[in-house]
């Protein structure tokens, strides 16, 4: 029985808008993914962009204008259909993305937000998924993990976790219902 549904953020709950980024914004955005800490991200970013640039402000600005919610009301529908199941966002990102999450989703329906830069663990490494299992004291078969990245899905599957490889036009709720039925 599924007790936790863990969603990746970008490519699953949010998509990237087709917008023009400045050269510095583009360099910075490419660094958003797997970071073991915000400090690591800031250090790499300052080396790539320049120490005189306001990296934090630039990062928050990029996130707010680049990302958009893919499918409205996913959490509301799931909580109404499966009130006993916990909902988690589990993403490789910098912690600055929380501002986007809190402004774009009903976080009252979320049971946790797990960000690689805050826990020092990165998907597809097994320790990222083990962190979720340990934190919620659940068995591997009680976790359903959704991601659009094949490597991340394979990393979760190595532990025996239920997975859904998310495709661009997929209806998340319908795919989840197929697994939980």
C-alpha positions as YAML, in Angstrom:
chain: A
units: angstrom
residues:
- id: 1
  name: UNK
  ca: [0.00, 0.00, 0.00]
- id: 2
  name: UNK
  ca: [1.33, 3.42, -0.98]
- id: 3
  name: UNK
  ca: [1.85, 5.75, 2.00]
- id: 4
  name: UNK
  ca: [3.94, 8.51, 0.34]
- id: 5
  name: UNK
  ca: [3.84, 10.03, -3.14]
- id: 6
  name: UNK
  ca: [7.08, 11.89, -3.89]
- id: 7
  name: UNK
  ca: [7.12, 14.26, -6.85]
- id: 8
  name: UNK
  ca: [10.14, 15.67, -8.61]
- id: 9
  name: UNK
  ca: [9.63, 19.37, -9.27]
- id: 10
  name: UNK
  ca: [10.94, 20.42, -12.69]
- id: 11
  name: UNK
  ca: [9.53, 18.33, -15.53]
- id: 12
  name: UNK
  ca: [6.88, 16.79, -13.25]
- id: 13
  name: UNK
  ca: [5.04, 19.47, -11.25]
- id: 14
  name: UNK
  ca: [6.54, 22.42, -13.09]
- id: 15
  name: UNK
  ca: [7.74, 23.02, -16.62]
- id: 16
  name: UNK
  ca: [10.11, 25.57, -18.02]
- id: 17
  name: UNK
  ca: [8.63, 28.41, -20.05]
- id: 18
  name: UNK
  ca: [10.16, 29.18, -23.42]
- id: 19
  name: UNK
  ca: [11.77, 32.51, -22.56]
- id: 20
  name: UNK
  ca: [15.00, 34.26, -23.43]
- id: 21
  name: UNK
  ca: [17.54, 34.37, -20.63]
- id: 22
  name: UNK
  ca: [20.52, 36.68, -20.55]
- id: 23
  name: UNK
  ca: [23.91, 35.04, -20.94]
- id: 24
  name: UNK
  ca: [24.53, 35.20, -17.17]
- id: 25
  name: UNK
  ca: [21.02, 33.90, -16.40]
- id: 26
  name: UNK
  ca: [21.54, 31.00, -18.80]
- id: 27
  name: UNK
  ca: [24.86, 30.06, -17.14]
- id: 28
  name: UNK
  ca: [23.26, 30.28, -13.72]
- id: 29
  name: UNK
  ca: [20.16, 28.28, -14.67]
- id: 30
  name: UNK
  ca: [22.34, 25.42, -15.93]
- id: 31
  name: UNK
  ca: [23.75, 25.10, -12.40]
- id: 32
  name: UNK
  ca: [20.35, 24.66, -10.68]
- id: 33
  name: UNK
  ca: [20.14, 20.85, -10.81]
- id: 34
  name: UNK
  ca: [22.04, 18.51, -8.55]
- id: 35
  name: UNK
  ca: [23.69, 20.54, -5.81]
- id: 36
  name: UNK
  ca: [24.74, 19.03, -2.51]
- id: 37
  name: UNK
  ca: [24.40, 22.43, -0.84]
- id: 38
  name: UNK
  ca: [23.50, 26.04, -1.52]
- id: 39
  name: UNK
  ca: [27.06, 26.97, -0.57]
- id: 40
  name: UNK
  ca: [28.43, 24.67, -3.29]
- id: 41
  name: UNK
  ca: [26.02, 26.22, -5.81]
- id: 42
  name: UNK
  ca: [26.94, 29.79, -4.79]
- id: 43
  name: UNK
  ca: [30.66, 29.06, -5.00]
- id: 44
  name: UNK
  ca: [30.40, 27.52, -8.48]
- id: 45
  name: UNK
  ca: [28.02, 30.25, -9.63]
- id: 46
  name: UNK
  ca: [30.27, 33.05, -8.44]
- id: 47
  name: UNK
  ca: [33.22, 31.49, -10.27]
- id: 48
  name: UNK
  ca: [31.17, 31.21, -13.49]
- id: 49
  name: UNK
  ca: [29.22, 34.48, -13.32]
- id: 50
  name: UNK
  ca: [31.48, 36.74, -11.31]
- id: 51
  name: UNK
  ca: [31.90, 37.52, -7.65]
- id: 52
  name: UNK
  ca: [30.34, 40.97, -7.99]
- id: 53
  name: UNK
  ca: [26.98, 39.61, -9.23]
- id: 54
  name: UNK
  ca: [24.02, 39.12, -6.84]
- id: 55
  name: UNK
  ca: [23.70, 35.35, -7.35]
- id: 56
  name: UNK
  ca: [20.87, 34.80, -4.86]
- id: 57
  name: UNK
  ca: [18.67, 37.54, -6.33]
- id: 58
  name: UNK
  ca: [19.42, 36.43, -9.89]
- id: 59
  name: UNK
  ca: [18.57, 32.81, -9.00]
- id: 60
  name: UNK
  ca: [15.23, 33.72, -7.42]
- id: 61
  name: UNK
  ca: [14.37, 35.92, -10.40]
- id: 62
  name: UNK
  ca: [15.19, 33.17, -12.89]
- id: 63
  name: UNK
  ca: [13.08, 30.63, -10.98]
- id: 64
  name: UNK
  ca: [10.08, 32.98, -10.78]
- id: 65
  name: UNK
  ca: [10.06, 33.84, -14.47]
- id: 66
  name: UNK
  ca: [11.19, 30.49, -15.91]
- id: 67
  name: UNK
  ca: [8.97, 27.93, -14.16]
- id: 68
  name: UNK
  ca: [5.23, 27.39, -14.51]
- id: 69
  name: UNK
  ca: [2.91, 24.85, -12.89]
- id: 70
  name: UNK
  ca: [2.18, 21.98, -15.28]
- id: 71
  name: UNK
  ca: [-1.09, 20.64, -13.92]
- id: 72
  name: UNK
  ca: [-3.27, 22.64, -11.54]
- id: 73
  name: UNK
  ca: [-4.84, 21.12, -8.43]
- id: 74
  name: UNK
  ca: [-2.86, 17.85, -8.44]
- id: 75
  name: UNK
  ca: [-2.38, 17.95, -4.66]
- id: 76
  name: UNK
  ca: [-6.00, 18.90, -4.02]
- id: 77
  name: UNK
  ca: [-7.32, 16.02, -6.12]
- id: 78
  name: UNK
  ca: [-4.93, 13.50, -4.57]
- id: 79
  name: UNK
  ca: [-5.67, 14.57, -0.98]
- id: 80
  name: UNK
  ca: [-9.41, 14.35, -1.66]
- id: 81
  name: UNK
  ca: [-9.08, 10.92, -3.30]
- id: 82
  name: UNK
  ca: [-6.41, 9.51, -0.96]
- id: 83
  name: UNK
  ca: [-6.53, 11.51, 2.31]
- id: 84
  name: UNK
  ca: [-4.30, 9.01, 4.12]
- id: 85
  name: UNK
  ca: [-1.41, 9.33, 1.63]
- id: 86
  name: UNK
  ca: [1.32, 11.90, 2.30]
- id: 87
  name: UNK
  ca: [2.52, 14.15, -0.51]
- id: 88
  name: UNK
  ca: [6.14, 15.21, -0.82]
- id: 89
  name: UNK
  ca: [8.17, 17.25, -3.30]
- id: 90
  name: UNK
  ca: [11.62, 15.64, -3.69]
- id: 91
  name: UNK
  ca: [13.88, 17.57, -6.03]
- id: 92
  name: UNK
  ca: [17.48, 18.15, -7.02]
- id: 93
  name: UNK
  ca: [17.66, 21.90, -6.67]
- id: 94
  name: UNK
  ca: [18.93, 24.83, -4.68]
- id: 95
  name: UNK
  ca: [16.88, 25.80, -1.63]
- id: 96
  name: UNK
  ca: [15.95, 29.13, -3.23]
- id: 97
  name: UNK
  ca: [13.31, 27.21, -5.22]
- id: 98
  name: UNK
  ca: [11.15, 27.05, -2.07]
- id: 99
  name: UNK
  ca: [9.90, 30.57, -2.78]
- id: 100
  name: UNK
  ca: [8.49, 29.32, -6.12]
- id: 101
  name: UNK
  ca: [7.00, 26.22, -4.48]
- id: 102
  name: UNK
  ca: [5.29, 28.22, -1.74]
- id: 103
  name: UNK
  ca: [3.84, 30.73, -4.20]
- id: 104
  name: UNK
  ca: [2.74, 28.14, -6.80]
- id: 105
  name: UNK
  ca: [1.33, 25.24, -4.79]
- id: 106
  name: UNK
  ca: [-0.98, 24.81, -1.83]
- id: 107
  name: UNK
  ca: [1.79, 23.87, 0.61]
- id: 108
  name: UNK
  ca: [-0.76, 23.14, 3.33]
- id: 109
  name: UNK
  ca: [-1.39, 19.92, 1.38]
- id: 110
  name: UNK
  ca: [2.32, 19.03, 1.33]
- id: 111
  name: UNK
  ca: [3.79, 16.85, 4.03]
- id: 112
  name: UNK
  ca: [7.37, 17.78, 3.16]
- id: 113
  name: UNK
  ca: [9.65, 19.51, 0.68]
- id: 114
  name: UNK
  ca: [12.94, 17.66, 0.22]
- id: 115
  name: UNK
  ca: [15.62, 19.58, -1.67]
- id: 116
  name: UNK
  ca: [19.00, 18.09, -2.50]
- id: 117
  name: UNK
  ca: [20.90, 21.23, -1.46]
- id: 118
  name: UNK
  ca: [19.33, 21.03, 2.00]
- id: 119
  name: UNK
  ca: [19.92, 17.34, 2.68]
- id: 120
  name: UNK
  ca: [23.30, 16.93, 0.95]
- id: 121
  name: UNK
  ca: [22.05, 14.02, -1.16]
- id: 122
  name: UNK
  ca: [21.42, 13.98, -4.91]
- id: 123
  name: UNK
  ca: [19.22, 11.85, -7.17]
- id: 124
  name: UNK
  ca: [19.85, 9.31, -8.68]
- id: 125
  name: UNK
  ca: [22.06, 8.26, -5.75]
- id: 126
  name: UNK
  ca: [20.35, 5.66, -3.60]
- id: 127
  name: UNK
  ca: [20.96, 7.71, -0.42]
- id: 128
  name: UNK
  ca: [18.51, 10.38, -1.69]
- id: 129
  name: UNK
  ca: [15.64, 7.87, -1.81]
- id: 130
  name: UNK
  ca: [16.79, 6.17, 1.39]
- id: 131
  name: UNK
  ca: [16.51, 9.59, 3.08]
- id: 132
  name: UNK
  ca: [12.78, 9.65, 2.23]
- id: 133
  name: UNK
  ca: [12.25, 6.08, 3.43]
- id: 134
  name: UNK
  ca: [14.09, 6.73, 6.69]
- id: 135
  name: UNK
  ca: [12.47, 10.11, 7.35]
- id: 136
  name: UNK
  ca: [8.94, 8.73, 7.04]
- id: 137
  name: UNK
  ca: [9.80, 5.27, 8.45]
- id: 138
  name: UNK
  ca: [8.25, 3.48, 5.48]
- id: 139
  name: UNK
  ca: [9.15, 0.42, 3.43]
- id: 140
  name: UNK
  ca: [10.31, 0.79, -0.16]
- id: 141
  name: UNK
  ca: [7.04, -0.59, -1.54]
- id: 142
  name: UNK
  ca: [5.12, 2.13, 0.34]
- id: 143
  name: UNK
  ca: [6.74, 4.93, -1.68]
- id: 144
  name: UNK
  ca: [5.64, 6.07, -5.14]
- id: 145
  name: UNK
  ca: [8.21, 8.28, -6.84]
- id: 146
  name: UNK
  ca: [7.50, 10.39, -9.95]
- id: 147
  name: UNK
  ca: [10.28, 11.89, -12.06]
- id: 148
  name: UNK
  ca: [10.84, 12.79, -15.70]
- id: 149
  name: UNK
  ca: [14.51, 11.78, -15.61]
- id: 150
  name: UNK
  ca: [15.21, 8.17, -16.58]
- id: 151
  name: UNK
  ca: [18.33, 7.96, -14.38]
- id: 152
  name: UNK
  ca: [16.39, 9.17, -11.34]
- id: 153
  name: UNK
  ca: [13.65, 6.61, -11.96]
- id: 154
  name: UNK
  ca: [16.26, 3.85, -12.30]
- id: 155
  name: UNK
  ca: [17.95, 5.01, -9.07]
- id: 156
  name: UNK
  ca: [14.67, 4.68, -7.16]
- id: 157
  name: UNK
  ca: [13.87, 1.35, -8.83]
- id: 158
  name: UNK
  ca: [17.21, -0.05, -7.61]
- id: 159
  name: UNK
  ca: [15.76, 0.11, -4.10]
- id: 160
  name: UNK
  ca: [12.48, -1.47, -5.20]
- id: 161
  name: UNK
  ca: [10.52, 1.80, -5.00]
- id: 162
  name: UNK
  ca: [7.39, 2.16, -7.14]
- id: 163
  name: UNK
  ca: [8.03, 4.66, -9.92]
- id: 164
  name: UNK
  ca: [6.31, 6.58, -12.67]
- id: 165
  name: UNK
  ca: [8.43, 7.98, -15.50]
- id: 166
  name: UNK
  ca: [6.62, 11.23, -16.26]
- id: 167
  name: UNK
  ca: [6.19, 12.23, -19.90]
- id: 168
  name: UNK
  ca: [5.39, 15.72, -21.15]
- id: 169
  name: UNK
  ca: [1.59, 15.50, -21.61]
- id: 170
  name: UNK
  ca: [0.92, 12.89, -18.95]
- id: 171
  name: UNK
  ca: [-2.03, 13.33, -16.58]
- id: 172
  name: UNK
  ca: [-0.32, 12.83, -13.22]
- id: 173
  name: UNK
  ca: [-3.46, 12.00, -11.26]
- id: 174
  name: UNK
  ca: [-4.58, 9.35, -13.75]
- id: 175
  name: UNK
  ca: [-1.14, 7.71, -13.77]
- id: 176
  name: UNK
  ca: [-1.05, 7.67, -9.97]
- id: 177
  name: UNK
  ca: [-4.53, 6.12, -9.82]
- id: 178
  name: UNK
  ca: [-3.31, 3.27, -12.06]
- id: 179
  name: UNK
  ca: [-0.63, 2.40, -9.51]
- id: 180
  name: UNK
  ca: [-2.71, 2.86, -6.36]
- id: 181
  name: UNK
  ca: [-5.97, 1.22, -7.54]
...
